[in-house]
Amino acid sequence: MDSDFLLIRRMKQGEETAFDLFVHKYYKEVLTYCGYHCPDKEYAEDITQETFVRFFTKLSNYHFKGKTKNYLYTIAGNLCKDYFKKIKEIPVKESELSSKIESAKRPMEDVLNKLTIEWALKQLPDEIREVVILYYFQELKLTEIADILQISLPLVKYRLKQAKKQLEKLLRKEENYESGRTTYDL
């Protein structure tokens, strides 16, 4: 029997430890997912917590179908979209950004790579970016992505292929820019 099924049954019976186990099981994955959508760590944490609150609020109506993690990603994705409807762009103070970079224990090259990847992801259309995050960063299967986004499997494959092309083009342009060889596509 599936461990989620048992946890959900125990949660529906009001067992407190089951709630704790459930959150412990999925919190890190949902937080990582939200972190790719939100520019601020605190907002990502808030959205993650709200994801679980909404799941627990609707728990009595929830019917286990073996895809609990997908359902959590769907809730989190909708909350992230709502967040960006309210706030188009959060200004980041230069001092905050530099202090975050200085406090990081990674080499500067890792920081630059991460910033470049984040920049490239933000250049992608929303529907393509979502597929990339779920596939590469959340390591979900294509069928799971199709379920979460409620689209067909061929469409998921198409968007992933388009993302690879667009990211390759963007990153190649960025690499040429950094090396001083600016190329322009007119």
Steps between C-alpha positions, in 0.01 A plus 500: 500500500623851415651698788317818389169318509565395860623847600196666348267254671672570833480877439128474422462324835669801666831339589748787561816296436369410153481871411859548616621198301320620189650849517844357574471270199412769245610836642847512345377406151218755505733768636752432223222523244377831642857628519530472124189713458556768763786747506503517878568209734250626758220514244588149385473381861167680545360346183625157608326533835183625331511195271478268799235714668282479190560127467399443862199731468365289213614170650151377584405525129830359372474159334830318482593406143868423552621843390519703817830669411355606164203653679733694732694630197172609341402693811847656527501591131166675530618690808816610316288624208278690743807652661623635168158637414517710816866597475654529156854558619650529845783752509818359648726747671854484371634472854280196567617330182868562569470381860335178382778440250774577754345276762482207260776246554501390137765620261410804292474288186218295653316818593536636148381172349194498725419862415540429129269200519242698698523782245458258209201333666330836546537565126288195416123523460317390816363174361843390377680611817256295709586182310874565541472553875289192553718279280855612578477645849217298653602188302145402416411259222340638185172326583494662844560841342212440261275418797608803701463746214193321365641482147574212266825305512594602143456865598732451799761346269459783249540768770807328638653488152420868445650586838826326413524692172420834660732447796785393275453812289474729805801349674709513183417872465588558865830313459589711194410817687716410801797416282470834322366357175159652471276344237176649384219313331319743275 
